Amino acid sequence: MRIPTLFIALTLLTLPAVAQIALPLQQVSMNQANETSGYIVDTASVEYIIEEWIESLVIDPMLQVNEKLSIDCVWVNQHSYFSHWTSGKINPYELDGAKYKDTLNVHINDTLSTINWSLPVANTRITSPFGLRRYRWHYGTDLKVYYGDSIAAAFDGIVRIVEYERYGYGRYVVLRHLNGFETLYGHLSKAKVRVGETVKAGELVGLGGSTGRSTGTHLHFEVRYQGNAIDPSSIYDFAADCLLEDTYTVTPASFEYLVEARKIRYHRIRNGDTLGHISQRYGVSVSRLCSLNRMNRQTTLRIGRRLRIN
């Protein structure tokens, strides 16, 4: 049964304590001007997701609000939550983290308001950290898993992407979370969720594997804010299987690495070099090398020439 908007407004006015608890999900935008740019690509899917999510909620009917969702005592405005929704693009925001100037506290653990968290995989070790790797930036943390190991959702949220990328993430899942983060789970052998499905922290999202560009079974795990990666090790202590803090503060320092990540790097051609050899060494496709250097596969590689590799 739907409750008239006027009744809802009166209810909220007479329940200041409830309104205080049910804080709005902060609009985590780096640029207010971009908020109305309109990025809803899969409109039908979004409508389906919203309807299914509302039907799945078990909440006090006195707290139902027209055109909003009430989840775990957090008011989520549909426009702010889904305005950059697409199931086909990892980063639909296209906002530059290097220009981020704000400070935002993201609550990732609060038992009183049922803000939950989980490790994507427990009792593991980091096999490759966030940072510069083989002359290019690694935007996630690789965690050791074995084929078929359970991979869990880091926080409560909704499945935004389930896809396969042959030369990159392999089979991967992207979740959008109520706290404003998004997480990515790459190289899965199998995804166990579908787009639009709601998940709770700790619930199964996939199975460990080595699909895509991978040299061994592992989980590639990313945490993103408005499309920009954040070092997962600044949130989790993977060795101790715990959070570092109950709140993560997004600041300009969260994205300082972008200066280093965006530096143009070169390879100086030596005797015996081939495009195939250079491609393998730096993890860049031959076609990409050709595009970056305005050349083709038949171009003679002259010793001493610099080739751009990123």
C-alpha positions in Angstrom: 0.0 0.0 0.0 1.4 3.4 -1.0 1.3 6.2 1.6 0.4 9.7 0.4 3.3 12.1 0.1 1.6 14.6 2.5 1.3 11.9 5.2 5.0 11.0 4.7 6.0 14.6 5.1 4.0 15.0 8.3 5.4 11.7 9.6 9.0 12.9 9.1 8.2 16.2 10.7 6.9 14.5 13.8 9.8 12.0 13.9 13.0 14.2 14.1 14.9 11.3 15.7 14.1 9.0 12.8 15.1 11.7 10.3 18.3 12.2 12.2 19.2 8.5 11.9 18.1 8.1 8.3 20.8 10.4 6.9 20.9 10.9 3.2 23.5 9.1 1.2 26.0 11.9 0.5 26.1 12.8 -3.2 29.7 11.8 -3.8 30.3 14.1 -6.7 33.6 15.7 -7.6 31.8 18.3 -9.8 28.3 19.5 -9.1 28.0 20.6 -12.7 28.3 17.0 -13.9 25.4 15.8 -11.7 22.7 16.7 -14.2 24.7 15.6 -17.3 22.5 12.5 -17.6 24.3 9.2 -17.7 21.4 6.7 -17.5 22.3 4.3 -20.3 20.1 1.3 -19.4 16.9 3.1 -18.4 14.8 0.0 -18.6 17.3 -2.0 -16.5 17.4 0.8 -13.9 13.6 0.9 -13.6 13.6 -2.9 -13.2 16.3 -2.7 -10.6 14.5 -0.1 -8.5 11.3 -2.0 -8.6 12.9 -5.3 -7.6 14.9 -3.6 -4.9 11.8 -2.0 -3.4 10.0 -5.3 -3.4 12.9 -7.0 -1.7 13.0 -4.5 1.2 11.7 -5.4 4.6 11.2 -2.0 6.3 8.7 -0.2 8.5 5.9 1.0 6.1 5.8 4.3 8.1 9.2 5.1 6.6 8.3 4.6 3.0 9.0 7.8 1.0 7.7 8.7 -2.4 10.5 8.4 -5.1 13.1 7.3 -2.5 14.4 4.0 -1.2 14.9 3.3 2.5 17.7 0.7 3.0 19.4 0.0 6.3 18.3 3.4 7.7 19.9 5.2 4.8 17.7 7.4 2.5 18.9 6.9 -1.0 17.6 9.3 -3.6 17.0 7.4 -6.9 18.4 10.2 -9.0 21.6 10.6 -7.1 22.1 6.8 -6.8 21.4 5.8 -10.4 22.2 9.0 -12.4 25.5 7.5 -13.6 24.2 3.9 -14.1 25.3 1.7 -16.9 25.9 -2.0 -17.1 28.5 -1.7 -19.9 31.1 0.7 -18.7 33.3 0.4 -15.7 33.8 4.1 -15.2 30.7 6.0 -16.4 31.6 9.1 -14.3 34.6 10.3 -16.4 35.6 12.6 -13.5 39.3 13.4 -12.9 40.4 12.3 -9.4 43.5 14.5 -9.7 41.2 17.5 -9.5 39.3 16.3 -6.5 39.4 18.9 -3.8 36.8 17.8 -1.2 36.9 15.7 2.0 34.3 13.0 2.4 33.9 10.5 5.3 32.7 7.1 4.0 31.3 5.0 6.8 32.2 1.3 6.1 31.4 -0.3 9.4 28.6 0.7 11.9 26.8 -2.1 13.7 24.2 0.4 15.1 23.0 1.4 11.7 23.7 -2.0 10.1 26.5 -0.8 7.8 28.3 -4.0 7.1 31.5 -5.0 5.5 33.4 -8.1 4.5 36.8 -9.1 3.1 36.4 -10.3 -0.5 38.4 -13.4 0.5 39.8 -14.1 4.0 43.0 -15.8 5.1 44.8 -14.9 2.0 47.9 -12.8 1.0 48.6 -10.0 -1.4 50.4 -11.3 -4.5 50.6 -7.9 -6.3 49.8 -4.6 -4.5 48.2 -1.4 -5.8 50.9 0.7 -7.6 53.4 0.7 -10.4 54.0 -2.7 -11.8 56.0 -3.6 -14.8 56.1 0.0 -16.1 52.4 0.6 -15.8 50.0 1.3 -13.0 48.2 -1.6 -11.2 44.8 -0.1 -10.1 43.9 -2.9 -7.7 45.2 -5.4 -5.2 45.8 -9.0 -6.3 44.8 -11.6 -3.6 45.8 -15.2 -3.7 42.9 -17.6 -4.3 42.6 -21.1 -5.7 40.3 -22.2 -8.5 36.7 -22.2 -7.3 37.3 -20.3 -4.0 34.4 -18.2 -2.9 34.6 -14.5 -3.5 32.4 -12.3 -1.3 30.8 -8.8 -1.7 32.8 -6.2 0.3 29.8 -4.1 1.3 26.0 -4.1 0.8 25.0 -3.0 -2.6 23.7 -3.8 -6.1 25.3 -5.6 -9.0 26.0 -3.1 -11.8 28.2 -5.1 -14.2 28.7 -8.8 -15.0 31.0 -9.1 -18.0 33.9 -10.9 -19.7 37.0 -9.1 -20.9 39.4 -11.4 -22.8 42.5 -9.3 -22.6 42.0 -7.7 -19.2 39.8 -8.5 -16.2 38.5 -11.7 -17.7 35.2 -12.6 -16.1 34.5 -9.8 -13.6 31.7 -8.2 -11.5 31.3 -4.6 -10.4 29.1 -3.8 -7.4 27.8 -0.3 -6.5 27.5 0.1 -2.7 25.3 2.2 -0.5 28.3 3.9 1.1 29.3 5.5 -2.3 32.1 3.1 -3.2 32.2 0.6 -6.1 34.2 -2.6 -6.0 35.4 -4.8 -8.9 36.2 -8.5 -8.7 38.3 -9.7 -11.6 39.6 -13.0 -13.2 36.7 -15.0 -11.8 36.1 -18.5 -13.1 32.4 -17.9 -12.7 30.1 -15.1 -11.7 27.3 -16.0 -9.2 25.2 -12.9 -9.5 23.3 -11.0 -12.2 23.0 -7.3 -13.0 20.4 -5.7 -10.8 20.7 -8.2 -8.0 21.1 -6.8 -4.5 23.8 -8.3 -2.3 24.8 -8.1 1.3 28.4 -7.8 2.6 29.9 -11.3 2.7 27.5 -12.8 0.2 28.9 -14.8 -2.8 29.5 -12.9 -6.0 31.7 -15.3 -7.8 34.4 -18.1 -7.8 38.1 -17.6 -8.0 39.9 -18.3 -11.3 42.4 -17.0 -13.8 40.4 -15.7 -16.7 41.5 -12.8 -18.9 45.0 -11.4 -18.7 46.3 -13.5 -15.8 49.3 -15.7 -15.1 47.8 -17.7 -12.2 44.7 -18.0 -10.1 44.1 -14.8 -8.1 41.5 -12.2 -7.4 42.0 -8.7 -8.8 40.2 -6.5 -6.3 39.5 -2.8 -6.8 37.8 -0.1 -4.7 36.6 2.9 -6.7 35.1 6.2 -5.8 33.4 8.1 -8.7 35.3 5.9 -11.1 38.7 6.6 -9.6 40.6 3.7 -7.9 41.6 3.9 -4.3 44.3 1.6 -2.8 42.4 -1.2 -1.1 45.2 -1.5 1.5 44.3 1.9 2.7 40.9 0.4 3.8 41.7 -3.2 4.6 44.5 -4.9 6.6 44.6 -8.0 4.5 47.2 -9.7 6.8 45.0 -9.3 9.8 41.7 -9.8 8.0 40.2 -6.6 9.3 39.4 -3.0 8.5 41.9 -0.3 9.3 39.2 2.1 10.4 35.4 2.1 10.5 35.4 5.2 8.3 37.5 6.0 5.3 38.1 9.6 4.5 38.3 10.4 0.8 40.6 13.4 0.3 42.9 14.7 -2.5 45.6 12.4 -1.1 43.5 9.4 -2.1 44.3 10.2 -5.7 47.8 11.6 -5.5 49.1 8.5 -7.2 47.5 9.7 -10.5 50.4 12.0 -11.1 52.8 9.1 -11.2 50.3 6.8 -12.9 49.9 9.2 -15.8 53.5 9.8 -16.6 54.4 8.8 -20.1 56.9 6.0 -20.2 59.2 5.0 -23.1 61.3 2.0 -24.2 64.6 2.7 -26.0 65.0 0.1 -28.8 68.0 -2.2 -28.5 69.5 -4.7 -30.9 67.3 -7.7 -31.3 64.1 -6.0 -30.1 60.8 -6.8 -31.9 57.3 -5.4 -31.4 56.3 -8.8 -30.0 59.1 -8.8 -27.4 58.4 -5.2 -26.4 54.7 -6.0 -26.1 55.3 -8.9 -23.8 57.7 -7.1 -21.6 55.4 -4.1 -20.9 52.1 -5.8 -21.1 50.9 -3.6 -24.0 49.4 -5.0 -27.2 51.3 -4.6 -30.5 48.3 -2.7 -31.9 48.4 -0.3 -29.0 52.2 0.2 -29.4 51.6 1.0 -33.1 48.8 3.4 -32.3 50.8 5.2 -29.6 53.8 5.6 -31.9 52.1 6.2 -35.2 53.6 3.2 -36.9 52.5 -0.2 -38.2 53.6 -3.8 -37.8 56.0 -3.5 -40.7 57.8 -0.4 -39.5 61.6 -0.9 -39.1 62.6 -0.6 -35.5 65.7 1.6 -35.5 68.2 1.1 -32.6 68.1 4.0 -30.2 64.6 5.1 -31.1 62.2 5.7 -28.1 58.8 3.9 -28.2 56.0 5.2 -26.1 54.5 2.3 -24.1 51.6 3.9 -22.2 
